[in-house]
Each structure stands twice: as C-alpha cells, then as structure tokens.
Amino acid sequence: MYNFKALKKSALPKDLSDNICEEQVFERIYNKYANDLHDFLYYKYGAHLNPNDKAQDAFIKLWNNCKKVTLAKAKSYLFTVANNMMLNEVKHQKVVLKYQQENHKHYTNETPEFVLEKQEFLNRYQTALERLTEEQRVAFLLNKADGKKHSEIAEILGVTQKVVEYRIYSAFKTLKKELEGFKLK
C-alpha cells in the first residue's frame, strides 16, 4: 500500500517518456494523482459509494489501456473514468432504491386446489422419471429438458439416432401411462 500523504507532493519529471505502460512511469502517475482522485470522489459523492474503490478501479482501467492513453492525458483520463464509475454507481443505487420502494405482490391468481394439483403432478412426474431406465431417462431429459436434437443426443451418448429415438419414445410411453389423467405434450 502506498503512503498517499508522503507521496502527494511528488511531481512527474519532464524527461520521462510518454509510455505509461512502464512500471516506474505508472507508479509516479499513481503517486501523484491517487490521493487527489480519492479526495475528488469523496468530496463530490461522499463515502457511501466507496470512493477509494472507484479510484483504484480507475487506475486499473488506466493500466489496462496504458497504450491508448498518453502521459499528458493520464490525469484527465483518470478523473473522467472515476467520475463515470461514480455516476454509474449513483444510477445503480437509484434503481435499487426504486425497486425497494415498489409494492411487490406476494400472491398469485392460482387457487389452492391448483397449487396442490401441481405439486401432486410434480411428485408423480419425479417418481415416474425415477422408474425409467437410466438410458431412457437421460435421452428423454436431454431432449425435453435441455432441448437437444436427436442427432446431438446420439453424438453425446455415442449411439445411433434410431436408438435415441427409441429411448425417448419408450420413455414418453412409460411416462404417459404413469401419469394417466394428466395432459402430456
């Protein structure tokens, strides 16, 4: 961690090259502007938006874009990036606040009978799936749950497409029998 107060007064020498990708150059930029950037963000936005984190993130962004930013533009780049990050955080906080203030309904239009019937169906479906052979269950779920095509399933399982079709068909037939009384598609 750098001691910002001791390094605050250091100035960038004139004989440095414009390549801020060099560690010594970047370190001097950091030492010169880190405290000022933090203070700017703190005074403008307050402590609750983590100005120190945003200042550090701005320096990370500068480092990641060091080839695109010249030494003369480094300060402007840092302050602009950090300010934009804080503005984005403010927008985010507004969205969060608006969401918290909204009345969220904690009810459904479903009748208790429907909810009970749905749970009963899911329990029977789960039991029926467990009764399938592993080959049937895998092929069926890859097709119906994951939406994979028969050819994709055949490739995954290392079998022919006809074998996959048979497994899915036989699984569907078994499920239809087990779940008689419920409408299946």
Backbone as CSV, one residue per row, in Angstrom:
resi,resn,N_x,N_y,N_z,CA_x,CA_y,CA_z,C_x,C_y,C_z
1,MET,0.851,-1.182,0.000,0.000,0.000,0.000,0.888,1.233,0.000
2,TYR,0.538,2.213,-0.745,1.315,3.432,-0.840,0.903,4.406,0.256
3,ASN,1.874,5.185,0.701,1.593,6.250,1.653,1.253,7.481,0.835
4,PHE,-0.044,7.776,0.748,-0.506,8.845,-0.134,-0.031,10.223,0.326
5,LYS,-0.017,10.460,1.617,0.334,11.795,2.107,1.797,12.125,1.834
6,ALA,2.667,11.146,2.005,4.085,11.396,1.770,4.380,11.577,0.284
7,LEU,3.610,10.916,-0.544,3.875,10.946,-1.978,3.052,11.981,-2.732
8,LYS,2.159,12.647,-2.042,1.236,13.572,-2.690,1.958,14.694,-3.434
9,LYS,3.033,15.179,-2.905,3.701,16.338,-3.482,4.671,15.979,-4.609
10,SER,4.907,14.674,-4.837,5.876,14.325,-5.881,5.346,14.765,-7.247
11,ALA,6.242,15.203,-8.076,5.871,15.689,-9.409,6.461,14.762,-10.456
12,LEU,5.856,14.745,-11.618,6.383,13.949,-12.708,7.535,14.701,-13.369
13,PRO,8.681,14.062,-13.468,9.798,14.731,-14.134,9.524,14.905,-15.618
14,LYS,10.128,15.909,-16.197,9.898,16.245,-17.595,10.568,15.271,-18.564
15,ASP,11.596,14.545,-18.092,12.352,13.714,-19.024,11.795,12.302,-19.188
16,LEU,10.654,12.040,-18.624,10.065,10.708,-18.776,9.502,10.533,-20.174
17,SER,9.540,9.310,-20.632,8.927,9.041,-21.932,7.416,9.053,-21.761
18,ASP,6.718,9.085,-22.882,5.261,9.128,-22.841,4.628,7.761,-22.639
19,ASN,5.425,6.729,-22.449,4.884,5.388,-22.309,4.498,5.109,-20.858
20,ILE,3.216,5.228,-20.553,2.793,4.998,-19.170,2.641,3.510,-18.867
21,CYS,2.940,2.659,-19.829,2.931,1.223,-19.588,4.178,0.781,-18.816
22,GLU,5.172,1.640,-18.739,6.358,1.326,-17.945,6.005,1.486,-16.473
23,GLU,6.435,0.517,-15.674,6.040,0.493,-14.269,6.426,1.755,-13.499
24,GLN,7.647,2.265,-13.732,8.077,3.452,-12.991,7.217,4.662,-13.344
25,VAL,6.870,4.793,-14.600,6.045,5.913,-15.043,4.652,5.782,-14.447
26,PHE,4.104,4.592,-14.519,2.768,4.380,-13.972,2.758,4.616,-12.463
27,GLU,3.778,4.145,-11.804,3.863,4.332,-10.347,3.914,5.816,-9.994
28,ARG,4.645,6.571,-10.761,4.707,8.020,-10.492,3.354,8.684,-10.745
29,ILE,2.650,8.259,-11.781,1.295,8.786,-12.034,0.402,8.439,-10.857
30,TYR,0.512,7.200,-10.401,-0.298,6.761,-9.262,0.018,7.606,-8.028
31,ASN,1.289,7.743,-7.746,1.701,8.514,-6.565,1.255,9.966,-6.643
32,LYS,1.242,10.511,-7.841,0.884,11.917,-7.993,-0.623,12.146,-7.889
33,TYR,-1.434,11.249,-8.462,-2.864,11.530,-8.588,-3.792,10.704,-7.693
34,ALA,-3.314,9.661,-7.071,-4.195,8.765,-6.315,-4.943,9.496,-5.198
35,ASN,-4.230,10.254,-4.415,-4.863,10.956,-3.293,-5.838,12.024,-3.786
36,ASP,-5.425,12.779,-4.793,-6.309,13.814,-5.343,-7.573,13.204,-5.940
37,LEU,-7.427,12.086,-6.624,-8.581,11.418,-7.224,-9.532,10.926,-6.139
38,HIS,-8.982,10.307,-5.113,-9.815,9.852,-3.996,-10.552,11.028,-3.367
39,ASP,-9.836,12.093,-3.076,-10.455,13.256,-2.445,-11.550,13.860,-3.318
40,PHE,-11.291,13.963,-4.610,-12.282,14.484,-5.550,-13.574,13.662,-5.477
41,LEU,-13.431,12.352,-5.532,-14.607,11.480,-5.485,-15.303,11.549,-4.127
42,TYR,-14.518,11.602,-3.084,-15.081,11.671,-1.731,-15.869,12.962,-1.533
43,TYR,-15.298,14.072,-1.951,-15.968,15.364,-1.763,-17.207,15.484,-2.647
44,LYS,-17.152,14.922,-3.835,-18.264,15.057,-4.758,-19.405,14.083,-4.452
45,TYR,-19.064,12.850,-4.035,-20.089,11.818,-3.888,-20.250,11.273,-2.468
46,GLY,-19.329,11.558,-1.589,-19.422,11.049,-0.223,-18.784,9.680,-0.079
47,ALA,-18.746,9.209,1.155,-18.052,7.959,1.471,-18.890,6.722,1.161
48,HIS,-20.199,6.842,1.114,-21.062,5.668,0.975,-20.944,4.969,-0.386
49,LEU,-20.365,5.617,-1.378,-20.193,4.998,-2.694,-18.774,4.468,-2.905
50,ASN,-18.009,4.349,-1.835,-16.661,3.777,-1.875,-15.716,4.496,-2.847
51,PRO,-15.397,5.742,-2.569,-14.525,6.479,-3.495,-13.143,5.846,-3.644
52,ASN,-12.636,5.214,-2.593,-11.315,4.596,-2.691,-11.332,3.444,-3.705
53,ASP,-12.400,2.641,-3.687,-12.517,1.544,-4.645,-12.603,2.060,-6.078
54,LYS,-13.372,3.115,-6.269,-13.526,3.662,-7.622,-12.209,4.273,-8.114
55,ALA,-11.470,4.893,-7.203,-10.167,5.449,-7.585,-9.225,4.324,-8.007
56,GLN,-9.225,3.257,-7.232,-8.368,2.110,-7.581,-8.799,1.501,-8.918
57,ASP,-10.115,1.390,-9.114,-10.621,0.843,-10.378,-10.222,1.723,-11.567
58,ALA,-10.202,3.024,-11.353,-9.793,3.939,-12.424,-8.329,3.704,-12.794
59,PHE,-7.491,3.475,-11.795,-6.080,3.199,-12.081,-5.920,1.851,-12.791
60,ILE,-6.734,0.887,-12.426,-6.688,-0.410,-13.114,-7.064,-0.225,-14.580
61,LYS,-8.095,0.581,-14.802,-8.533,0.839,-16.181,-7.428,1.570,-16.959
62,LEU,-6.753,2.507,-16.294,-5.647,3.215,-16.940,-4.543,2.225,-17.305
63,TRP,-4.227,1.330,-16.396,-3.176,0.351,-16.662,-3.576,-0.546,-17.836
64,ASN,-4.844,-0.967,-17.861,-5.307,-1.828,-18.952,-5.328,-1.113,-20.297
65,ASN,-5.422,0.212,-20.280,-5.456,0.995,-21.512,-4.222,1.881,-21.649
66,CYS,-3.135,1.491,-21.027,-1.945,2.348,-20.991,-1.387,2.665,-22.374
67,LYS,-1.584,1.790,-23.332,-1.061,2.043,-24.676,-1.898,3.069,-25.433
68,LYS,-3.128,3.269,-24.992,-4.029,4.189,-25.678,-4.014,5.591,-25.068
69,VAL,-3.491,5.703,-23.845,-3.535,6.978,-23.134,-2.117,7.543,-23.053
70,THR,-1.990,8.808,-23.433,-0.677,9.446,-23.353,-0.450,9.980,-21.942
71,LEU,0.773,10.282,-21.638,1.136,10.819,-20.331,0.406,12.133,-20.074
72,ALA,0.280,12.962,-21.107,-0.381,14.260,-20.961,-1.871,14.112,-20.650
73,LYS,-2.481,13.016,-21.089,-3.923,12.808,-20.893,-4.238,11.910,-19.699
74,ALA,-3.239,11.418,-18.993,-3.452,10.453,-17.908,-4.353,11.012,-16.810
75,LYS,-4.108,12.230,-16.355,-4.909,12.813,-15.270,-6.362,12.965,-15.716
76,SER,-6.558,13.504,-16.875,-7.906,13.688,-17.393,-8.618,12.353,-17.534
77,TYR,-7.916,11.369,-18.040,-8.477,10.037,-18.211,-8.916,9.469,-16.858
78,LEU,-8.035,9.540,-15.873,-8.337,9.008,-14.543,-9.576,9.659,-13.939
79,PHE,-9.619,10.978,-13.967,-10.725,11.689,-13.333,-12.036,11.446,-14.091
80,THR,-11.971,11.373,-15.406,-13.177,11.114,-16.196,-13.695,9.714,-15.940
81,VAL,-12.805,8.729,-15.973,-13.209,7.339,-15.753,-13.789,7.166,-14.351
82,ALA,-13.114,7.709,-13.358,-13.584,7.573,-11.984,-14.930,8.266,-11.788
83,ASN,-15.070,9.447,-12.357,-16.339,10.170,-12.246,-17.470,9.370,-12.914
84,ASN,-17.207,8.794,-14.080,-18.218,7.989,-14.765,-18.587,6.745,-13.950
85,MET,-17.606,6.145,-13.309,-17.890,4.988,-12.451,-18.808,5.380,-11.304
86,MET,-18.545,6.540,-10.716,-19.389,7.003,-9.615,-20.796,7.323,-10.116
87,LEU,-20.902,7.939,-11.288,-22.222,8.229,-11.844,-22.995,6.939,-12.112
88,ASN,-22.308,5.913,-12.599,-22.952,4.624,-12.814,-23.411,4.018,-11.494
89,GLU,-22.606,4.177,-10.468,-22.974,3.676,-9.146,-24.191,4.420,-8.603
90,VAL,-24.238,5.724,-8.818,-25.399,6.520,-8.382,-26.657,6.029,-9.096
91,LYS,-26.557,5.801,-10.411,-27.701,5.288,-11.167,-28.143,3.938,-10.621
92,HIS,-27.169,3.090,-10.347,-27.477,1.769,-9.812,-28.193,1.879,-8.464
93,GLN,-27.711,2.767,-7.612,-28.334,2.950,-6.297,-29.770,3.455,-6.442
94,LYS,-30.021,4.305,-7.435,-31.384,4.785,-7.680,-32.298,3.643,-8.093
95,VAL,-31.795,2.757,-8.945,-32.586,1.601,-9.378,-32.893,0.704,-8.184
96,VAL,-31.891,0.472,-7.353,-32.090,-0.361,-6.166,-33.132,0.264,-5.253
97,LEU,-33.021,1.559,-5.024,-33.967,2.259,-4.159,-35.383,2.200,-4.727
98,LYS,-35.510,2.416,-6.033,-36.823,2.373,-6.670,-37.434,0.983,-6.536
99,TYR,-36.617,-0.033,-6.721,-37.099,-1.407,-6.595,-37.553,-1.684,-5.164
100,GLN,-36.821,-1.205,-4.189,-37.181,-1.424,-2.787,-38.472,-0.717,-2.423
101,GLN,-38.766,0.390,-3.071,-39.956,1.160,-2.747,-41.218,0.624,-3.420
102,GLU,-41.049,-0.197,-4.456,-42.202,-0.735,-5.157,-42.913,-1.765,-4.293
103,ASN,-44.225,-1.818,-4.441,-45.003,-2.857,-3.771,-44.955,-4.104,-4.628
104,HIS,-44.377,-5.128,-4.102,-44.297,-6.384,-4.828,-45.412,-7.285,-4.332
105,LYS,-46.146,-7.845,-5.269,-47.244,-8.703,-4.858,-46.684,-10.036,-4.367
106,HIS,-47.237,-10.476,-3.282,-46.804,-11.738,-2.692,-47.940,-12.758,-2.773
107,TYR,-48.644,-12.722,-3.877,-49.753,-13.636,-4.062,-49.819,-14.025,-5.530
108,THR,-50.587,-15.065,-5.813,-50.774,-15.490,-7.194,-52.267,-15.593,-7.463
109,ASN,-52.610,-15.745,-8.714,-54.008,-15.935,-9.087,-54.376,-17.413,-9.079
110,GLU,-53.440,-18.252,-8.663,-53.682,-19.687,-8.644,-54.494,-20.052,-7.408
111,THR,-55.436,-20.933,-7.607,-56.250,-21.390,-6.482,-55.446,-22.396,-5.664
112,PRO,-55.791,-22.569,-4.405,-55.087,-23.578,-3.592,-55.209,-24.980,-4.190
113,GLU,-56.341,-25.257,-4.820,-56.521,-26.569,-5.442,-55.527,-26.765,-6.581
114,PHE,-55.341,-25.708,-7.383,-54.396,-25.791,-8.497,-52.973,-26.002,-7.987
115,VAL,-52.604,-25.274,-6.963,-51.257,-25.402,-6.398,-51.046,-26.816,-5.878
116,LEU,-52.042,-27.368,-5.206,-51.956,-28.722,-4.682,-51.868,-29.741,-5.815
117,GLU,-52.672,-29.543,-6.843,-52.658,-30.430,-8.003,-51.305,-30.375,-8.718
118,LYS,-50.770,-29.184,-8.832,-49.464,-29.004,-9.477,-48.384,-29.753,-8.700
119,GLN,-48.404,-29.639,-7.383,-47.412,-30.316,-6.550,-47.571,-31.835,-6.662
120,GLU,-48.827,-32.292,-6.699,-49.092,-33.725,-6.837,-48.545,-34.229,-8.172
121,PHE,-48.768,-33.449,-9.243,-48.262,-33.845,-10.550,-46.728,-33.908,-10.537
122,LEU,-46.093,-32.897,-9.962,-44.626,-32.882,-9.930,-44.076,-34.077,-9.154
123,ASN,-44.723,-34.430,-8.066,-44.285,-35.606,-7.299,-44.446,-36.885,-8.120
124,ARG,-45.580,-37.026,-8.790,-45.811,-38.216,-9.617,-44.853,-38.246,-10.810
125,TYR,-44.575,-37.093,-11.380,-43.643,-36.995,-12.512,-42.239,-37.411,-12.073
126,GLN,-41.815,-36.927,-10.926,-40.490,-37.267,-10.404,-40.390,-38.773,-10.155
127,THR,-41.422,-39.335,-9.566,-41.443,-40.782,-9.312,-41.398,-41.554,-10.620
128,ALA,-42.161,-41.103,-11.605,-42.189,-41.780,-12.909,-40.828,-41.683,-13.592
129,LEU,-40.171,-40.544,-13.483,-38.830,-40.398,-14.064,-37.843,-41.356,-13.409
130,GLU,-37.972,-41.529,-12.108,-37.065,-42.428,-11.396,-37.265,-43.877,-11.813
131,ARG,-38.460,-44.230,-12.251,-38.759,-45.610,-12.660,-38.229,-45.929,-14.059
132,LEU,-37.926,-44.919,-14.845,-37.380,-45.151,-16.180,-35.988,-45.756,-16.057
133,THR,-35.571,-46.453,-17.098,-34.184,-46.922,-17.110,-33.285,-45.705,-17.258
134,GLU,-32.047,-45.855,-16.887,-31.117,-44.728,-16.984,-30.995,-44.239,-18.420
135,GLU,-30.942,-45.154,-19.376,-30.818,-44.779,-20.787,-32.029,-43.977,-21.252
136,GLN,-33.219,-44.430,-20.849,-34.440,-43.711,-21.229,-34.463,-42.322,-20.596
137,ARG,-34.168,-42.279,-19.307,-34.232,-41.011,-18.573,-33.249,-39.991,-19.143
138,VAL,-32.030,-40.416,-19.409,-31.015,-39.500,-19.927,-31.427,-38.963,-21.297
139,ALA,-31.830,-39.841,-22.184,-32.228,-39.417,-23.531,-33.448,-38.496,-23.465
140,PHE,-34.434,-38.868,-22.646,-35.661,-38.080,-22.527,-35.364,-36.680,-21.989
141,LEU,-34.576,-36.598,-20.905,-34.293,-35.294,-20.299,-33.400,-34.422,-21.175
142,LEU,-32.453,-35.045,-21.873,-31.634,-34.257,-22.798,-32.499,-33.635,-23.888
143,ASN,-33.516,-34.368,-24.315,-34.401,-33.865,-25.359,-35.408,-32.864,-24.819
144,LYS,-36.126,-33.233,-23.788,-37.237,-32.407,-23.306,-36.796,-31.281,-22.375
145,ALA,-35.831,-31.538,-21.490,-35.407,-30.508,-20.539,-34.349,-29.586,-21.148
146,ASP,-33.381,-30.174,-21.853,-32.296,-29.367,-22.419,-32.558,-28.928,-23.852
147,GLY,-33.568,-29.497,-24.489,-33.919,-29.082,-25.846,-32.952,-29.553,-26.917
148,LYS,-32.213,-30.604,-26.640,-31.250,-31.102,-27.629,-31.965,-31.934,-28.688
149,LYS,-31.417,-31.882,-29.893,-31.970,-32.654,-31.008,-31.515,-34.108,-30.892
150,HIS,-32.230,-34.981,-31.566,-31.901,-36.404,-31.518,-30.474,-36.661,-31.976
151,SER,-30.040,-35.967,-33.011,-28.672,-36.171,-33.524,-27.629,-35.731,-32.497
152,GLU,-27.903,-34.645,-31.784,-26.973,-34.175,-30.752,-26.888,-35.178,-29.609
153,ILE,-28.036,-35.713,-29.222,-28.070,-36.690,-28.127,-27.314,-37.953,-28.540
154,ALA,-27.513,-38.375,-29.781,-26.815,-39.564,-30.280,-25.308,-39.361,-30.214
155,GLU,-24.867,-38.175,-30.570,-23.431,-37.872,-30.529,-22.917,-37.870,-29.090
156,ILE,-23.681,-37.285,-28.182,-23.276,-37.222,-26.766,-23.191,-38.626,-26.164
157,LEU,-24.198,-39.453,-26.456,-24.273,-40.784,-25.838,-23.468,-41.840,-26.605
158,GLY,-23.060,-41.513,-27.803,-22.280,-42.472,-28.590,-23.118,-43.617,-29.135
159,VAL,-24.363,-43.319,-29.469,-25.264,-44.322,-30.044,-25.848,-43.752,-31.334
160,THR,-26.624,-44.567,-32.039,-27.237,-44.082,-33.276,-28.459,-43.238,-32.959
161,GLN,-28.882,-42.489,-33.937,-30.050,-41.627,-33.777,-31.311,-42.467,-33.570
162,LYS,-31.394,-43.608,-34.213,-32.547,-44.502,-34.057,-32.648,-45.004,-32.608
163,VAL,-31.523,-45.296,-31.999,-31.523,-45.749,-30.604,-32.041,-44.629,-29.700
164,VAL,-31.618,-43.412,-29.964,-32.077,-42.265,-29.179,-33.579,-42.084,-29.345
165,GLU,-34.057,-42.170,-30.578,-35.488,-42.020,-30.838,-36.290,-43.086,-30.093
166,TYR,-35.789,-44.317,-30.112,-36.474,-45.393,-29.405,-36.507,-45.135,-27.898
167,ARG,-35.385,-44.700,-27.335,-35.329,-44.441,-25.891,-36.302,-43.323,-25.490
168,ILE,-36.345,-42.274,-26.274,-37.255,-41.159,-25.973,-38.700,-41.610,-26.117
169,TYR,-38.983,-42.361,-27.195,-40.347,-42.845,-27.419,-40.787,-43.765,-26.279
170,SER,-39.936,-44.692,-25.889,-40.311,-45.631,-24.825,-40.442,-44.915,-23.483
171,ALA,-39.596,-43.913,-23.236,-39.717,-43.128,-22.001,-41.028,-42.359,-21.996
172,PHE,-41.362,-41.763,-23.120,-42.600,-40.990,-23.224,-43.815,-41.891,-23.014
173,LYS,-43.769,-43.087,-23.587,-44.859,-44.042,-23.460,-45.039,-44.449,-21.998
174,THR,-43.942,-44.716,-21.315,-43.996,-45.089,-19.901,-44.520,-43.939,-19.056
175,LEU,-44.046,-42.751,-19.298,-44.498,-41.577,-18.536,-45.984,-41.330,-18.747
176,LYS,-46.431,-41.515,-19.983,-47.842,-41.286,-20.304,-48.721,-42.250,-19.510
177,LYS,-48.255,-43.493,-19.413,-49.014,-44.497,-18.662,-48.999,-44.176,-17.169
178,GLU,-47.825,-43.802,-16.651,-47.672,-43.484,-15.216,-48.460,-42.241,-14.822
179,LEU,-48.563,-41.302,-15.713,-49.203,-40.030,-15.394,-50.592,-39.948,-16.024
180,GLU,-51.249,-41.064,-16.122,-52.585,-41.103,-16.698,-53.503,-40.141,-15.937
181,GLY,-54.280,-39.410,-16.654,-55.156,-38.417,-16.029,-54.592,-37.018,-16.153
182,PHE,-53.293,-36.897,-16.446,-52.681,-35.590,-16.674,-52.416,-35.452,-18.160
183,LYS,-52.561,-34.240,-18.655,-52.372,-33.988,-20.085,-50.881,-33.814,-20.375
184,LEU,-50.330,-34.599,-21.275,-48.914,-34.527,-21.640,-48.762,-34.072,-23.075
185,LYS,-47.648,-33.364,-23.329,-47.324,-32.932,-24.687,-45.945,-33.405,-25.042
